[in-house]
């Protein structure tokens, strides 16, 4: 900064520094994130109709399957479903900084290269932006255990927090509605519901397609007398037994 201009002179006389301003911004951001996490504990009532629940569908691309063993998040995608409709904008997507060499098989599968991640936001910054986007909504993912495990490890490492949001596994809804299937992959579910496959194995592409699938599954649920979150949980619990 040029300390000869009037603003710089004012800052100098009052002891205001750029690093101090940055720290204040960090404190404000951290306070906001912790507030969001706290507010998300006030979950939507179980009696709420599925069509009225604000959902955020999300997906991750990662370096592997084991966050506890050092695998990391490479990208995060998310999209909202409101009143049974996919909200195409704003779509959330970010790469996550990763300075080691990305395994070649991951690049082949996802298209993500080190050029995408080397200057990307840090994991802490990426998760903060994602938390702002999801707010207090109910989360949905396909094969949610994988994605949620990475989020939980990431939040513990960067924010010393856990994700309090309710997370629904779209895969389990598919298993509930179509018990005779032999292939429960996302590709199979998309094909069955005539959803075009575009951007497969990208975080934003998979989130968008899973959101379109969720909309169709909610409609299908109504044919099976599954109207509320409580109905859905009750049916899923019987399926597991």
Helices and strands as residue ranges (DSSP letters): H 6-13, H 18-39, G 50-52, E 55-62, G 67-69, E 73-82, E 85-95, H 104-110, H 114-117, H 123-134, E 138-141, H 144-159, E 167-169, H 170-177, H 186-192, H 203-223, H 229-240
